[in-house]
Amino acid sequence: MLDMLIEFLQGTGYYNLRVNDVIMIIIACILLYLGIAKRYEPLLLVPIGFGVLLVNLPLGALMIPEIGPDPGGLLYYLSLGLELGIYPPLIFLGVGAMTDFGPLIANPVTILLGAAAQFGIFLTFLGAILLGFSAPEAGAIGIIGGADGPTAIFLASRLAPELLGPIAIAAYSYMAMVPIIQPPIMRLLTTSKERQVVMEQLRPVSKIEKILFPIIVIVLSGLLLPAALPLLGMLMFGNLIRESGVTDRLSKAAQNELNNIIVIFLGVTVGAKATAVYFLTAETIMIIVLGLVAFAFGTAAGVLMGKALYHITGGKINPLIGSAGVSAVPMAARVSQSVGKEENPNNYLLMHAMGPNVAGVIGSAVAAGILLSILL
């Protein structure tokens, strides 16, 4: 009887719990705290945090691969959607269905702000190479600067699958912390006078413009960068079913049921990639630091491009909307609105900031396509 009791205890997680497991469980609880208590991107951080928790409980075997006749763990099968690059494009389908490209169409010059904000990606790519990462690893790390979780996952799954966990968690963490990271950079690089600029109301955008936009974009970008087609194709398809006016059921499904299911699967499986053996390394610390550098420089580049347009247009563009060029939709646009309203309570920058914000989504996918074309 005593032997049976000892055998039972040795088969529990308590007996097999290691220090590294405890550290990862604490990290999981921090992510859950940020998502639940602080409401930092809860739809992402709560599933990711719980995935980290599940996979680091000893003996759960949730990520054990299929070996011969022996079945794999639950999260192993779900994670195939990550490794095969299925989940990120489907997330882009939902994003496209939820996004109004009208502000970008009404003020196309703001695409320059979205393009400028991708500067952090390529700067960090060079920095990662100097720190000893391989070119594919550096490309996967640099994309964090776009503040676009699905794009970061998509690129990492192809260029550096072994770094998928820390890259995905860093990308989503920085997306969640946009309201904390961006405002100091925005205030540092702009004057009070610039922040007070009230922009003219955007022109109305016709239905035909909104329908033609995704078709034209995907033809032009797809011919130039075929590697970006999975992301851009789903983004533009989602937007087309939104704007066409004849596929409301498909649009609602992409925005709600499908998007919610994919977010759950993607979040939990991203978290499941963050095991102690891969996460608690010097490489992970460097990835997190480089990700912050990429995001900060992307924000700064967007704001500086905004300042340039402010001077070129004779003060008609508020430089704050340049910070929305990172593709954290719509959080970055809300931050532009918030900082602008602090300086001028009558200022309303949200719709103006949505132009560079959606341009940033397109820009990060294009940047991913460029890196894939060069490095894969």
C-alpha positions as CSV (number, residue, x, y, z in Angstrom):
1,M,0.0,0.0,0.0
2,L,2.8,2.3,0.9
3,D,4.6,1.6,-2.4
4,M,1.3,2.4,-4.3
5,L,1.1,5.7,-2.4
6,I,4.7,6.6,-3.2
7,E,4.2,5.7,-6.9
8,F,1.1,7.9,-7.0
9,L,2.9,10.9,-5.4
10,Q,5.8,10.5,-7.8
11,G,3.4,10.7,-10.7
12,T,2.0,14.0,-9.6
13,G,3.0,17.4,-10.9
14,Y,4.0,18.5,-7.3
15,Y,6.7,15.9,-7.2
16,N,8.0,16.8,-10.6
17,L,7.8,20.6,-10.3
18,R,11.1,22.3,-11.1
19,V,12.3,25.9,-10.4
20,N,11.9,26.7,-14.1
21,D,8.3,25.5,-14.1
22,V,7.6,27.8,-11.2
23,I,9.1,30.8,-13.0
24,M,7.0,30.1,-16.1
25,I,3.9,29.7,-14.0
26,I,4.6,33.1,-12.5
27,I,5.1,34.6,-15.9
28,A,1.8,33.1,-17.0
29,C,0.1,34.7,-14.0
30,I,1.6,38.1,-14.8
31,L,0.2,37.9,-18.4
32,L,-3.2,36.9,-17.0
33,Y,-3.0,39.8,-14.5
34,L,-2.2,42.3,-17.3
35,G,-5.0,41.0,-19.4
36,I,-7.7,40.7,-16.6
37,A,-6.8,43.4,-14.1
38,K,-5.2,45.9,-16.4
39,R,-7.3,45.1,-19.4
40,Y,-4.2,45.2,-21.7
41,E,-5.5,43.4,-24.9
42,P,-7.4,40.8,-22.8
43,L,-8.6,38.9,-25.8
44,L,-5.0,38.1,-26.6
45,L,-3.2,38.1,-23.3
46,V,-5.7,35.9,-21.4
47,P,-5.5,33.0,-23.9
48,I,-1.8,33.4,-24.2
49,G,-1.3,33.5,-20.4
50,F,-3.4,30.5,-19.9
51,G,-1.6,28.6,-22.7
52,V,1.7,29.4,-20.9
53,L,0.2,28.1,-17.7
54,L,-1.1,24.9,-19.2
55,V,2.1,23.8,-21.0
56,N,4.3,24.5,-18.0
57,L,2.4,22.3,-15.5
58,P,4.5,19.1,-15.2
59,L,3.4,15.9,-16.9
60,G,0.5,17.5,-18.7
61,A,1.9,16.3,-22.0
62,L,-0.3,18.7,-23.9
63,M,2.4,19.5,-26.5
64,I,3.7,15.9,-26.9
65,P,3.9,15.2,-30.6
66,E,2.2,12.2,-32.3
67,I,4.7,9.2,-32.3
68,G,3.6,6.2,-34.3
69,P,0.3,4.9,-33.0
70,D,0.5,7.0,-29.9
71,P,-1.6,10.2,-30.1
72,G,-0.2,13.6,-29.5
73,G,-1.4,16.1,-26.9
74,L,-4.3,18.4,-27.5
75,L,-2.2,21.6,-27.9
76,Y,0.1,19.8,-30.2
77,Y,-2.7,19.3,-32.7
78,L,-4.0,22.9,-32.2
79,S,-0.5,24.3,-32.6
80,L,-0.3,22.8,-36.1
81,G,-2.4,25.8,-37.2
82,L,0.5,28.0,-36.1
83,E,3.3,26.0,-37.6
84,L,1.5,25.6,-40.9
85,G,0.8,29.4,-41.0
86,I,-3.0,28.9,-40.9
87,Y,-4.1,31.1,-38.0
88,P,-2.4,34.4,-38.8
89,P,-4.0,34.8,-42.2
90,L,-7.4,33.9,-40.8
91,I,-6.9,36.6,-38.1
92,F,-6.2,39.0,-41.0
93,L,-9.5,38.0,-42.6
94,G,-11.3,39.1,-39.4
95,V,-9.2,42.3,-39.2
96,G,-10.1,43.2,-42.8
97,A,-13.8,42.5,-42.2
98,M,-13.7,44.8,-39.1
99,T,-11.6,47.7,-40.7
100,D,-12.8,50.7,-42.5
101,F,-10.2,51.8,-45.0
102,G,-12.1,55.0,-45.7
103,P,-9.7,57.3,-43.7
104,L,-6.8,56.0,-45.7
105,I,-8.6,56.3,-49.0
106,A,-9.7,59.9,-48.1
107,N,-6.2,61.0,-47.2
108,P,-3.8,58.7,-49.1
109,V,-0.7,60.7,-48.0
110,T,-1.0,59.0,-44.6
111,I,0.2,55.8,-46.2
112,L,3.7,57.4,-45.8
113,L,3.2,57.4,-42.1
114,G,2.4,53.7,-42.1
115,A,5.4,53.1,-44.3
116,A,7.7,55.1,-42.0
117,A,6.6,53.2,-38.9
118,Q,8.1,50.1,-40.5
119,F,11.6,51.6,-40.1
120,G,11.9,50.0,-36.7
121,I,11.6,46.5,-38.3
122,F,14.6,46.9,-40.6
123,L,16.7,48.7,-38.0
124,T,16.2,46.0,-35.5
125,F,16.9,43.4,-38.2
126,L,20.4,44.8,-38.6
127,G,20.8,45.1,-34.8
128,A,19.9,41.5,-34.3
129,I,22.4,40.4,-36.9
130,L,25.1,42.4,-35.1
131,L,24.2,40.6,-31.8
132,G,24.8,37.2,-33.4
133,F,21.4,36.1,-34.6
134,S,21.2,34.5,-38.0
135,A,19.5,36.5,-40.8
136,P,16.2,34.5,-40.6
137,E,16.1,34.8,-36.8
138,A,16.9,38.6,-37.1
139,G,14.0,39.0,-39.6
140,A,11.6,37.2,-37.3
141,I,12.7,39.4,-34.4
142,G,12.6,42.6,-36.3
143,I,9.0,42.2,-37.3
144,I,8.0,42.8,-33.7
145,G,8.5,46.5,-34.4
146,G,5.4,46.4,-36.6
147,A,3.3,45.8,-33.4
148,D,1.3,43.2,-35.4
149,G,1.0,39.9,-33.5
150,P,-0.3,37.8,-36.4
151,T,2.4,39.0,-38.8
152,A,5.1,38.3,-36.2
153,I,3.7,34.8,-35.7
154,F,3.4,34.2,-39.5
155,L,7.0,35.3,-40.1
156,A,8.5,33.5,-37.1
157,S,6.8,30.2,-38.0
158,R,8.6,30.3,-41.4
159,L,11.9,31.9,-40.5
160,A,12.6,30.9,-36.9
161,P,10.1,28.3,-35.5
162,E,12.3,27.7,-32.4
163,L,11.8,31.4,-31.5
164,L,8.1,31.5,-32.1
165,G,7.1,31.5,-28.4
166,P,9.2,34.5,-27.2
167,I,8.6,36.5,-30.4
168,A,4.8,36.1,-30.2
169,I,4.7,36.9,-26.5
170,A,6.9,40.0,-27.0
171,A,4.8,41.2,-30.0
172,Y,1.5,40.8,-28.2
173,S,2.9,42.3,-25.0
174,Y,4.1,45.4,-26.7
175,M,0.8,45.6,-28.6
176,A,-0.9,45.6,-25.2
177,M,1.4,48.2,-23.8
178,V,0.9,50.7,-26.6
179,P,-0.8,53.2,-24.3
180,I,2.3,53.1,-22.0
181,I,5.2,53.0,-24.5
182,Q,4.0,55.5,-27.2
183,P,2.9,58.7,-25.3
184,P,6.4,59.6,-23.9
185,I,8.0,59.1,-27.4
186,M,5.2,61.2,-29.0
187,R,5.6,64.1,-26.5
188,L,9.4,64.0,-26.7
189,L,9.5,64.4,-30.5
190,T,6.7,67.0,-30.9
191,T,6.0,70.5,-29.7
192,S,2.9,71.6,-27.9
193,K,2.0,73.7,-30.9
194,E,2.2,70.7,-33.2
195,R,0.2,68.5,-30.9
196,Q,-2.6,71.1,-30.9
197,V,-3.1,71.1,-34.6
198,V,-6.8,70.4,-35.6
199,M,-7.0,68.6,-38.9
200,E,-9.6,69.3,-41.5
201,Q,-12.6,66.9,-41.7
202,L,-12.0,64.0,-44.1
203,R,-13.8,63.9,-47.4
204,P,-16.6,61.4,-47.8
205,V,-15.4,58.2,-49.5
206,S,-17.8,56.6,-52.1
207,K,-18.9,53.0,-52.0
208,I,-17.2,52.2,-55.3
209,E,-13.9,53.5,-53.9
210,K,-14.2,51.2,-50.9
211,I,-15.0,48.2,-53.1
212,L,-12.2,48.8,-55.6
213,F,-9.6,49.5,-52.9
214,P,-9.0,46.0,-51.7
215,I,-9.0,44.6,-55.3
216,I,-6.5,47.1,-56.5
217,V,-4.2,46.7,-53.5
218,I,-4.1,43.0,-53.7
219,V,-3.4,43.0,-57.4
220,L,-0.6,45.5,-57.1
221,S,1.0,44.1,-54.0
222,G,0.4,40.5,-54.9
223,L,2.3,40.9,-58.2
224,L,5.1,42.7,-56.4
225,L,5.4,40.5,-53.3
226,P,3.9,37.0,-53.8
227,A,5.2,36.0,-50.3
228,A,2.9,38.5,-48.7
229,L,-0.2,37.1,-50.4
230,P,-1.4,34.9,-47.5
231,L,-1.7,37.9,-45.1
232,L,-2.6,40.7,-47.6
233,G,-4.9,38.4,-49.5
234,M,-7.0,37.5,-46.4
235,L,-6.9,41.1,-45.2
236,M,-8.2,42.4,-48.5
237,F,-10.7,39.6,-48.9
238,G,-12.1,40.4,-45.4
239,N,-12.5,44.0,-46.3
240,L,-14.1,43.2,-49.6
241,I,-16.8,41.1,-48.0
242,R,-17.4,44.0,-45.6
243,E,-17.7,46.7,-48.2
244,S,-19.4,44.8,-51.1
245,G,-22.8,45.0,-49.5
246,V,-23.9,41.6,-50.7
247,T,-22.0,39.3,-48.2
248,D,-23.2,40.5,-44.8
249,R,-23.4,37.0,-43.4
250,L,-19.9,36.2,-44.4
251,S,-18.6,39.6,-43.1
252,K,-20.4,39.1,-39.7
253,A,-19.0,35.5,-39.4
254,A,-15.5,36.7,-40.2
255,Q,-15.8,39.5,-37.6
256,N,-17.3,37.4,-34.9
257,E,-17.6,33.6,-34.8
258,L,-14.6,32.8,-37.0
259,N,-12.4,35.5,-35.6
260,N,-13.2,34.6,-31.9
261,I,-12.5,30.9,-32.5
262,I,-9.2,31.6,-34.2
263,V,-8.2,34.1,-31.5
264,I,-8.8,31.4,-28.9
265,F,-6.8,28.8,-30.7
266,L,-4.0,31.1,-31.7
267,G,-3.7,32.6,-28.2
268,V,-3.6,29.3,-26.3
269,T,-1.1,27.7,-28.8
270,V,1.2,30.7,-28.8
271,G,1.3,30.5,-25.0
272,A,1.9,26.7,-25.3
273,K,5.1,27.5,-27.3
274,A,6.6,29.3,-24.3
275,T,8.1,26.3,-22.4
276,A,10.9,26.9,-19.9
277,V,13.5,25.2,-22.1
278,Y,12.9,27.7,-24.9
279,F,11.8,30.8,-22.9
280,L,14.2,31.1,-20.0
281,T,17.3,31.8,-22.1
282,A,19.6,34.7,-22.8
283,E,18.2,34.7,-26.4
284,T,14.7,35.4,-25.1
285,I,15.9,38.4,-23.0
286,M,17.6,39.8,-26.1
287,I,14.5,39.2,-28.2
288,I,12.3,41.1,-25.7
289,V,14.8,44.0,-25.6
290,L,15.1,44.1,-29.3
291,G,11.4,44.0,-29.7
292,L,11.0,47.0,-27.5
293,V,13.7,48.8,-29.5
294,A,11.9,47.9,-32.8
295,F,8.6,49.2,-31.5
296,A,10.1,52.4,-30.1
297,F,11.9,53.2,-33.3
298,G,8.9,52.4,-35.4
299,T,6.8,54.8,-33.3
300,A,9.5,57.5,-33.5
301,A,9.9,57.1,-37.3
302,G,6.1,57.5,-37.7
303,V,6.0,60.7,-35.6
304,L,9.1,62.1,-37.4
305,M,7.4,61.5,-40.8
306,G,4.3,63.2,-39.3
307,K,6.5,66.2,-38.4
308,A,7.9,66.3,-42.0
309,L,4.3,66.3,-43.4
310,Y,3.4,69.0,-40.9
311,H,6.0,71.3,-42.3
312,I,5.4,70.3,-46.0
313,T,1.6,71.0,-45.7
314,G,2.0,74.2,-43.8
315,G,0.8,72.8,-40.5
316,K,-2.3,70.9,-41.7
317,I,-1.2,67.5,-40.4
318,N,-0.8,66.8,-36.7
319,P,2.4,64.8,-36.2
320,L,0.8,62.7,-33.5
321,I,-1.1,60.6,-36.0
322,G,2.3,59.3,-37.2
323,S,2.6,57.2,-34.1
324,A,-0.5,55.2,-35.3
325,G,1.6,54.0,-38.3
326,V,2.4,50.9,-36.2
327,S,-0.3,48.3,-36.9
328,A,-1.8,47.9,-33.5
329,V,-5.4,48.5,-34.7
330,P,-7.2,50.5,-33.3
331,M,-5.2,50.9,-30.1
332,A,-2.5,53.1,-31.6
333,A,-5.1,55.4,-33.2
334,R,-6.8,55.8,-29.8
335,V,-3.4,56.8,-28.3
336,S,-3.0,59.5,-30.9
337,Q,-6.5,60.7,-30.1
338,S,-5.8,60.6,-26.4
339,V,-2.5,62.5,-26.5
340,G,-3.9,65.1,-28.9
341,K,-6.9,65.7,-26.7
342,E,-4.7,66.4,-23.7
343,E,-3.2,69.4,-25.6
344,N,-6.4,70.5,-27.2
345,P,-9.7,69.3,-25.7
346,N,-11.5,70.2,-29.0
347,N,-9.1,68.0,-31.0
348,Y,-10.5,64.9,-32.6
349,L,-7.7,62.9,-34.3
350,L,-9.1,59.3,-34.1
351,M,-10.4,59.1,-37.7
352,H,-7.3,60.8,-39.1
353,A,-5.1,58.4,-37.1
354,M,-7.0,55.4,-38.5
355,G,-5.5,56.2,-41.9
356,P,-1.9,55.5,-40.9
357,N,-3.1,52.8,-38.6
358,V,-4.6,50.7,-41.3
359,A,-1.6,51.6,-43.6
360,G,0.6,50.2,-40.9
361,V,-1.3,46.8,-41.1
362,I,-0.6,46.8,-44.8
363,G,2.9,48.0,-44.3
364,S,3.8,45.3,-41.8
365,A,2.5,42.6,-44.1
366,V,4.5,44.1,-47.0
367,A,7.6,44.2,-44.7
368,A,7.0,40.5,-43.9
369,G,6.7,39.7,-47.6
370,I,10.0,41.5,-48.3
371,L,11.8,39.6,-45.5
372,L,10.4,36.3,-46.6
373,S,11.4,37.0,-50.2
374,I,14.9,37.8,-49.2
375,L,15.5,35.3,-46.4
376,L,13.5,32.2,-47.0
